[in-house]
Amino acid sequence: MIYKGYAYDSEVELEDDNRKMWHMIVDPNGRTLSLYELPQIFQRVGPYNMVSQEIFETAVDELIQTL
């Protein structure tokens, strides 16, 4: 997903009995934001859930508002 220059990325961690997906936002400069920079709505998405377009766009809008 890409929205206003920000991109959604994920990293899959495979374990013996499950699979976790870590969610990330990459800024327009290509820098992956740290967990502490991510809006609460994005932090609440667990590793067993998918990020929706709506949640991603809301998170990006919140990021832009804090700049």
C-alpha positions in Angstrom: 0.0 0.0 0.0 1.2 3.5 -0.7 -0.6 6.7 0.5 0.7 10.3 0.3 4.2 9.0 -0.3 4.3 6.6 2.7 4.4 2.9 2.1 3.2 -0.1 4.1 5.7 -2.9 4.5 5.7 -6.1 6.5 8.1 -8.8 7.7 7.0 -12.3 8.3 8.5 -14.3 11.2 8.0 -18.0 10.8 8.0 -20.2 13.9 7.4 -23.9 14.3 3.7 -23.6 15.0 2.7 -20.1 13.7 3.5 -17.2 11.6 3.7 -13.6 12.7 3.6 -10.5 10.5 5.3 -7.4 11.8 3.9 -4.2 10.3 5.9 -1.1 9.3 5.5 2.3 7.7 8.2 3.6 5.4 8.4 7.4 5.0 8.8 9.1 1.6 12.6 9.2 2.1 12.7 5.4 2.5 13.2 5.4 6.2 11.3 2.7 8.2 9.7 4.4 11.2 10.4 3.0 14.6 7.7 1.5 16.7 7.7 4.7 18.9 7.0 6.9 15.9 3.9 4.9 14.7 0.5 6.3 15.6 -1.5 4.3 18.2 -4.0 3.0 15.6 -1.2 1.3 13.7 0.5 0.0 16.9 -2.7 -1.8 17.9 -2.7 -4.1 14.8 -1.4 -7.4 16.1 1.1 -9.7 14.4 -1.7 -12.1 13.6 -3.9 -9.5 11.8 -3.7 -7.7 8.5 -3.5 -3.9 8.1 -6.5 -2.5 6.2 -6.2 0.4 3.7 -8.3 2.4 6.1 -6.1 1.9 9.1 -3.0 2.6 7.0 -4.4 5.8 5.6 -5.5 7.0 9.1 -2.1 6.3 10.5 -0.4 8.2 7.7 -2.8 11.2 8.1 -1.9 11.2 11.8 1.8 11.1 11.0 1.5 14.1 8.7 -0.5 16.1 11.2 2.4 15.7 13.7 5.0 17.1 11.3 
